[in-house]
Amino acid sequence: MVPDNVPYGTVFTRVIDCLNEQSEKLDIKVSPISIYRSEEAAGEKTITVRIRFTSHDRTLSDNDVAPIMTTVSNLKFKENT
């Protein structure tokens, strides 16, 4: 979840930057899926993206991708003021 006033573009850019830092030998494609605002979590929203990892050298395993996804999931966003 991110603060409601953080633009999607900021989240998208941070995710791309994080992925590029973590996975230099992979081709990565990020696609937007949805933005959800719940009435129960006022002031916050959930942004869902699809991330596709491709290696041209070998088949990727969970051990290859899981640490990268954990890093992305742990990104923090502060409110824009």
Beta strands, then each sheet from edge to edge (+ up, - down):
strand 1: 2-3
strand 2: 27-36
strand 3: 44-54
sheet 1: 1+ 3- 2+
end
